Amino acid sequence: MTFPILILAVGNESRGDDALAPLLLRQLKQHTDLSGVELLEDFQLQIEHAADLVDRELVIFVDAGMDTPAPYSFYHARPDDDHTLFSHALAPEAVLTTYLRIYKQPPPPSYVLCLRGEQFELGTQLTQQARQHLQLALEFMQKLLQEPRALVWEGYCI
Amino acid sequence: MTEITDNLETAAHPENLRRVAIDPVSRVEGHGKVTLLLDENDRIHQVRLHIVEFRGFEKFIQGRPYWEAPVMVQRLCGICPVSHHIAASKAMDMIVGATLTPTAEKVRRLMHYGQILQSHALHFFHLCSPDLLFGFDSDVAKRNIIGVAAAYPEIAKQGVLLRKFGQEVIRITAGKRIHGTGSIPGGVNKNVNIEERDYLLKDVEQMITWSKEAVDIASQLFEQNLKLYNNFGTFKAHTLNMVRADGAMDLYHGGLRARDMDGNTLFDHYDYRHYWDIIFEDVKPWSYMKFPFLRSLGPETGWYRVGPLTRVTQSDFIPTTLAEHARNSFMAFNGGSATGATLGTHWARMIEMLHSAEVIRDLLHDPDLQGDDLVNIGERQERGVGVIEAPRGTLIHHYKVDEHDQIIRCNLIVSTTHNNQAMNEAIRQVARQYLDGKKLTEGLLNHIEVAIRAFDPCLSCATHALGKMPLEVELLDTEGGRVDTLTRSANGTFYQQE
């Protein structure tokens, strides 16, 4: 069975604030009604994640970013040929473009929640700033899930 | 005129040369940087690939209980966590004195070959196909997987679904999609039940068919561009790989085999538990990454190549029908010219992907996968060494554990480290062939990256935070002053700094 909403978190818990997205997923599990929601986690986005978008109604990519305005940004992601690929990791837009190309249909409405991180070194802990961003992002995500409709989410885009 | 050194490792008079950096190298895992030193006539005097290594992780794992290692090491890398999971598990098998049960070994093999399949699919269809299908100096805006998906949608789709299948094999054998816990010291913690087996069996023949077609694509590309593929970054190298007792390719377990660049055997079926007697790691002041060499040949000439090209050419045979047929064609092609070609690695990699798909099918038909005897423990040891043939080559994990079960020493020699000097040789050859005396362009610099990507280096960087993957090319004058800087941001746009 495919759940209509997918929240796909990317990050590595052993690399400081790169843990933000996996931690957000864990907190959501503890504190939120997740009926109709599937939570997925991976180290980084890849081409096969396009297959995870099939039959979804709404998708949120959650990630940590260094250049993101604090505490987080939230925006509508769209397929975009300009988002080229420079490593084994893909941008959310590139996953959406891959979906568009191989399934020959537009991907489901997809959004990026990017939490600001400060430090991403191996073996470091979550920074104090990141903890604050995590708490605010959790509250924001709970608000989104109370009204899981693209039209409503558009209103929250920054 | 400045004297040009033959090997291009160290320029005779670097102080008067201008420096060009490719930083980081794109479509490889982690941060790699290439620096070129050129004189006023654009003649190249020095070429170096610099890479950040795993040393931080080796410290990171110290003090942890040994049974955590197979799970913790997966955080080394977002691309090959399963390879580290299995190599660490093999080392911990030694620590707990285990001889694996048939079920445990076969479940682990299934996991490992699933990892090989998905990793090779990613590399061929996503990371190198843009160069191979469009050309090394084609429009940079289209030279990526999105461009491939637009021009060759069926190939792109197969790449996605092959990769997905490999991930499903991993999910079922490791218990989870990531942070798998399936492989543990002394065995595995779950078998593959009938329902899971049948779920994978329904797609496996399609994966074999697509893998065979991928071998055909790789061979056709070589045939259609024979001169380029034969010569591009090609160099002679000693080799190191693991083989089964009968000399067959075995990516999970066996003895070590080394041959010199003329094909003479240096050692064979060597027990990897004493690898330090045959391999030593050298250091050079300009790179964080070590330079392993074969002790018997010494640090200057003892470097070697690992990975798909070595495994396909140096194993006596591949023990599955279609892959062995493909190997025979590869070995015989054009008098054997592909067997030493850097770009022949792509063809060899697809032969291994086909082999992996066949192994997965054969294992799925083996009733031992449903066995209940999962773990075996023997006499506790203080030292453990685990070696596998990972997607990119030989992977060595070595641990020492104290009486309190804590890891007190850890040494990893990963495939990319084994290939350190080989990659440097490849890019120096490309620099001689294509860049020397020319005005540098993005397309010419991409030739350097194409040579590196043939090795699919994995540089330990599971951090991928948005906005962290720029490319910067810096031009400096003979006094060391910056003339120009071109930066490529993570979203693909180029901009010039004032």
HADDOCK unambig.tbl for C-alpha pairs under 7 A between the chains (distance, minus, plus):
assign (segid A and resid 11 and name CA) (segid B and resid 463 and name CA) 6.88 0.50 0.50
assign (segid A and resid 12 and name CA) (segid B and resid 75 and name CA) 6.67 0.50 0.50
assign (segid A and resid 12 and name CA) (segid B and resid 462 and name CA) 6.41 0.50 0.50
assign (segid A and resid 12 and name CA) (segid B and resid 463 and name CA) 6.48 0.50 0.50
assign (segid A and resid 14 and name CA) (segid B and resid 75 and name CA) 6.50 0.50 0.50
assign (segid A and resid 15 and name CA) (segid B and resid 463 and name CA) 6.73 0.50 0.50
assign (segid A and resid 18 and name CA) (segid B and resid 463 and name CA) 6.47 0.50 0.50
assign (segid A and resid 18 and name CA) (segid B and resid 465 and name CA) 6.72 0.50 0.50
assign (segid A and resid 42 and name CA) (segid B and resid 178 and name CA) 6.29 0.50 0.50
assign (segid A and resid 43 and name CA) (segid B and resid 78 and name CA) 5.10 0.50 0.50
assign (segid A and resid 43 and name CA) (segid B and resid 462 and name CA) 6.38 0.50 0.50
assign (segid A and resid 44 and name CA) (segid B and resid 78 and name CA) 6.43 0.50 0.50
assign (segid A and resid 44 and name CA) (segid B and resid 464 and name CA) 6.59 0.50 0.50
assign (segid A and resid 47 and name CA) (segid B and resid 160 and name CA) 5.79 0.50 0.50
assign (segid A and resid 48 and name CA) (segid B and resid 160 and name CA) 4.97 0.50 0.50
assign (segid A and resid 48 and name CA) (segid B and resid 161 and name CA) 6.88 0.50 0.50
assign (segid A and resid 48 and name CA) (segid B and resid 163 and name CA) 6.24 0.50 0.50
assign (segid A and resid 48 and name CA) (segid B and resid 164 and name CA) 5.42 0.50 0.50
assign (segid A and resid 63 and name CA) (segid B and resid 465 and name CA) 6.97 0.50 0.50
assign (segid A and resid 64 and name CA) (segid B and resid 465 and name CA) 5.45 0.50 0.50
assign (segid A and resid 64 and name CA) (segid B and resid 466 and name CA) 6.68 0.50 0.50
assign (segid A and resid 65 and name CA) (segid B and resid 465 and name CA) 4.89 0.50 0.50
assign (segid A and resid 65 and name CA) (segid B and resid 466 and name CA) 4.73 0.50 0.50
assign (segid A and resid 65 and name CA) (segid B and resid 467 and name CA) 6.63 0.50 0.50
assign (segid A and resid 66 and name CA) (segid B and resid 465 and name CA) 6.72 0.50 0.50
assign (segid A and resid 66 and name CA) (segid B and resid 466 and name CA) 6.85 0.50 0.50
assign (segid A and resid 66 and name CA) (segid B and resid 467 and name CA) 6.70 0.50 0.50
assign (segid A and resid 67 and name CA) (segid B and resid 467 and name CA) 6.54 0.50 0.50
assign (segid A and resid 81 and name CA) (segid B and resid 146 and name CA) 6.59 0.50 0.50
assign (segid A and resid 82 and name CA) (segid B and resid 491 and name CA) 6.87 0.50 0.50
assign (segid A and resid 82 and name CA) (segid B and resid 492 and name CA) 6.01 0.50 0.50
assign (segid A and resid 83 and name CA) (segid B and resid 491 and name CA) 4.77 0.50 0.50
assign (segid A and resid 83 and name CA) (segid B and resid 492 and name CA) 5.34 0.50 0.50
assign (segid A and resid 84 and name CA) (segid B and resid 144 and name CA) 6.21 0.50 0.50
assign (segid A and resid 84 and name CA) (segid B and resid 491 and name CA) 6.41 0.50 0.50
assign (segid A and resid 84 and name CA) (segid B and resid 492 and name CA) 5.06 0.50 0.50
assign (segid A and resid 85 and name CA) (segid B and resid 144 and name CA) 6.23 0.50 0.50
assign (segid A and resid 86 and name CA) (segid B and resid 26 and name CA) 4.64 0.50 0.50
assign (segid A and resid 86 and name CA) (segid B and resid 27 and name CA) 4.50 0.50 0.50
assign (segid A and resid 86 and name CA) (segid B and resid 469 and name CA) 6.99 0.50 0.50
assign (segid A and resid 87 and name CA) (segid B and resid 26 and name CA) 5.51 0.50 0.50
assign (segid A and resid 87 and name CA) (segid B and resid 27 and name CA) 3.53 0.50 0.50
assign (segid A and resid 87 and name CA) (segid B and resid 28 and name CA) 5.06 0.50 0.50
assign (segid A and resid 87 and name CA) (segid B and resid 29 and name CA) 5.78 0.50 0.50
assign (segid A and resid 88 and name CA) (segid B and resid 27 and name CA) 5.87 0.50 0.50
assign (segid A and resid 88 and name CA) (segid B and resid 28 and name CA) 6.28 0.50 0.50
assign (segid A and resid 88 and name CA) (segid B and resid 29 and name CA) 5.73 0.50 0.50
assign (segid A and resid 89 and name CA) (segid B and resid 464 and name CA) 6.87 0.50 0.50
assign (segid A and resid 97 and name CA) (segid B and resid 146 and name CA) 6.78 0.50 0.50
assign (segid A and resid 98 and name CA) (segid B and resid 146 and name CA) 6.29 0.50 0.50
assign (segid A and resid 98 and name CA) (segid B and resid 149 and name CA) 6.72 0.50 0.50
assign (segid A and resid 101 and name CA) (segid B and resid 149 and name CA) 5.70 0.50 0.50
assign (segid A and resid 101 and name CA) (segid B and resid 150 and name CA) 6.17 0.50 0.50
assign (segid A and resid 101 and name CA) (segid B and resid 153 and name CA) 6.41 0.50 0.50
assign (segid A and resid 102 and name CA) (segid B and resid 149 and name CA) 6.81 0.50 0.50
assign (segid A and resid 102 and name CA) (segid B and resid 153 and name CA) 5.81 0.50 0.50
assign (segid A and resid 102 and name CA) (segid B and resid 156 and name CA) 6.87 0.50 0.50
assign (segid A and resid 102 and name CA) (segid B and resid 157 and name CA) 5.34 0.50 0.50
assign (segid A and resid 120 and name CA) (segid B and resid 463 and name CA) 6.68 0.50 0.50
assign (segid A and resid 123 and name CA) (segid B and resid 60 and name CA) 6.30 0.50 0.50
